[in-house]
Amino acid sequence: MATVELLFSALPEHVRTARLVAAAVARRAGVDEAVLDEVRLAVGEACSRAVSLHTGHGLSSPVKVVLTEDEKKFSIEVADEAPHPTAVVSTAGAGRQPAAASSAASASSSVSAPPGGPSGATVAGEDAESEDDMGLAVISGLVDDVEVTAGESGGLIRMSWPTTTPPVPA
């Protein structure tokens, strides 16, 4: 089982590099060429989410991406260290609704208007959470096997794709 680890500063310009590395490792692992665009997009969404969370919480720690290949599947984990107020665990698999991860995440992280404020008031952070939910919906629509976990010590998105050809020898 081969593994590639990528650590990058939580800056938007590094997301493109993570996408390119993920596509190259996925191709080497034997992921079908027709799926490589989905891998790139899913990794881009997951890394953008992690960068946004790090930036929003003022964290200087790097975003971690782990790419693992084995005989039957190629897996990617994108980890952030941002605290999530409520633990979230959701899994979307074959035969599930594509937005399963998104609905579980949004159900656990609701934001309400401050007391005494107008009912239509926008709370700081609400837009970020909406973008977060949208990113998770995109990921779950692209990847059949995805798991999202989050807690006070950070979050993790695990994604995997089947491989169709044996990995290229090193």
N, C-alpha and C positions, 0 to 999 in steps of 0.2 A: 504494500500500500504506500503510494507516494503522497507526500504532503508538501504544499507550498504555503508559507505564512507571509503575509504582507501587513506591515504596520505603516500607517501614514498619518501625517498631521491632519487634524480635522479642518481641512480647507477644501472648498468646492473644486478647486482646480486639480486635486489629486483623485477625484472620483473617476475621471476619464482614464487615468493610469490603471486603477483597480479594474475597470471594465475591460481594458485591453489585456491585462494579465489573466483575468478570469477566462476570457475567450480563448486565449492561447493555451492555457492549461486544459480547458474543456476539450479543445480540438485534439490535443495530445492524448487525453484520457480516452478518446473514442466516442465523444458525444456526437450525435448526428449533426451534420452541417446545417440542416434545416432548422435546428433548435438553437444554434449559436447566437442568433439575434435575441432570442428570448433570454438566454443566459446573460448576455450583455445588458439588456434592459433591466432585468431583475436585480443584478448586482449593482447597477447604477442607482436604482431606486433605494435599495437597502443601504448603500454607502451614503447616498444623499441624506437619507433619514438619520443615519448615525452622525454625520457631520452637523446636521441641523440641531440634533439633540446636544451634542458637545458644545456647539457655539451658544445655544440658548442657555446652557447651564454654566457657561464660562469655564469649561474644562480644557486643560492643555494636554491631556493624555491623548495618545494616538487612537485611531480607529483600527481595529484588528480584523483582518480577513484571512480565513483559513480555507484553503482549497485542497480537497482530498479526493484521490482517485483510487478505486479498487476494481476488481474484476467485473462487477455488475453495475456500479453506479459512480457518478461524479457528484461530490457534495461541496457546498460552499456554506461557510458560517461567517456572518458579519456581526461583530460584537461592538456595543457601545458601553460606556461607563456612566451614562447619565442616570440619575435616580428617577425611577418611575413610581408615582405615588401609590399605585395599586398594582399588585402582581397580576400579570396577564399571561395566560397560556392558551394558545389556540393552535389548532392544526387544521390544515386543509389538505385533503388527499383526493385521490381519484373518486369521482362520483359525488363530491361535495360541491356546495355552492361556491363559486369563485371568491365571493366576498366574506367567507367565513372568518378569516383572520381579522378582517377589518371590522366586522360587526362586534366581535368579541372585544377588540381593543377599544372601540368607541364606547361600548357599554360600560367599560370599567374606568373611563377617564372623562367623566362629564364635568363641565364647567358651568357655573351659574353666575348670574349677575349679582353684584354686591348688594347687601341689604339697603333699601331705601333708594336704589338706582332705578332708572326706567327699565321696564321689562325687556326692551329691545337693546339694552346696553351691550356693548362688546367688551369682553374681559380680555386683558392682555394674555397672550398665550393661546387664545381660542383659535386664531388663524393657524398657528403652528400645529395644534392638535388636528385641525381639519386637514392640513397638508399631510400630516403623519398618517391619518386614516386613509387618505387617498393613495399614498404611496404603498400602504399595506394592501389595499384593494388591487392595485396594479400588480403587485408581486404575486398575490394569490391567484390572479387571473392568468398570469404567465407560467406559474410553476404548479404542477400537480401535487408535488410532495414538499410542503413548506410547513415549518413550525416556528411560531413566534413566542418567545418567553421574555418576560420583563419583571423586574423587581426593583427594590431600593438600591441594589448594587450595580444595576445596568440591565441591558437587554441583549438578546441574541436572536438573529433570524437564521434558521437552518433551511437550506434548500438543496434538493438533489434531483438529478436527472439520470435516466438509464443510459448506459453506454452501449453502442451497437457494434463496435469493433474492438479488438484487443488494443490495449495501450501501446503507444509507440515506444520501442526500447530506448533507454537513456543513452 
